């Protein structure tokens, strides 16, 4: 691979080799965004040396400012940088395709066989592990984002707002953003500490194919004409499916509402997938009643056991919502469940693609702009409060499965405490922890679960 030093031209990186890597990453990307980003850095910067350290971190900083799954956006970014628009689309798609197919299959197994003794015992052991994972997520995000008393108050007030007052999640996020804007304007010192939660990567990699001095290619420079053209296409990609779903059923139909709901959810995922999980719970369980509380917890368990971004749990939600809507109509519930999963995935990830393909040339200059970053810092602090609420919700349903006043599941509580100890003290990963919980569930689940 020869480096081309002419202006506005990137070195040639074989498209076939790049696509093979993105597909491989889609199958092995367990462990959440931090692990996924570390995998990309190890391969792209350290081994293949396609991207320099500085350009990798520059792209990562941009993706961290956006709503949506930052690891998937980072893959899209590098695919776009190396192979233009179609390179970005293919990179981002291959990163999520394996987890989409796996989750559709697991969702089918869950609705068809989830009540069999063996599967029920598996989920009995996995649920307290999921609760522990949510608790560790709260701790991790709090360490990253809460570094003064004002931000701690934002987190506490957000928890009170959603737990006690049951205020809508978007209202909490909007209020935090408004506070961040004005506080950043009048008290900028509150937001001067970096809130990056990612490890500093090694600087030992050798010369990269796309290095610090490689000129920006023409397709990555800002063009007002190109922007207007891309916005028109983006609108078409969003409006056309909405229009077809409305014509085929109605605006109030399940499938149109799935499309509209997941569009809103996609724009609220500042701070990663755990930030939007409370909104998913509040809407899908309480407002729309597409899922039960137990099914939502089971969905997170499935999401944690599959590769790809955790936000792919939306495919599970879409599948179950459509499956149970159609199961009594005589229509193929499996087929319509798959359609629900595809709708949820399309409208969740479409904005992520558009933010990269449209926004990168326009917004890259905002990394150090406090007017832009202060609201996001306040939002991340608010996310700590709403995820804490999610942890309380999970703990309540897992440890007291039959409601307040009923017996406590001491086995579930013990699994959760043991998992917290292993993950915090010995840094156990998600997959080993889930495997241990599943094994304990199969061996020691209450006889009421095993015999039903």
ABEGO torsion letter per residue (X at the ends): XBBBABBGBBBBBBAAAAAAAAAAAAAABBGEAAAAAAAAAAAAAAAAGABBAAAAAAAAAAAAABBEBAAAAAAAAAAAAAAEAAAAAAAAAAAAAAAAAAAAAAAAAAAAAAABAAAAAAAAAAAAAAAAAAAAAAAAAAAAABABAAAAAAAAAAAAAAAAAGBBAAAAAAAAAAAAAAAAAABAAAAABBABABBBBBAABBBBABBAABBBBAAABBBAAAAAAAAAAAAAAAAAAAAAAAAABBAABAAAAAAAAAAAAAAAABGEAAAAAAAAAAAAAAAAGABBAAAAAAAAAAAAABBEBAAAAAAAAAAAAAAAAAAAAGBBAAAAAAAAAAAAAAAAAAAAAAAAAAAAAAAAAAAABAAAAAAAAAAAAAAAAAAAAAAAAAAAAAABAAEBGBBBBAAAAAAAAAAAAAAAAAGBBAAAAAAAAAAAAAAABBAAAAAX
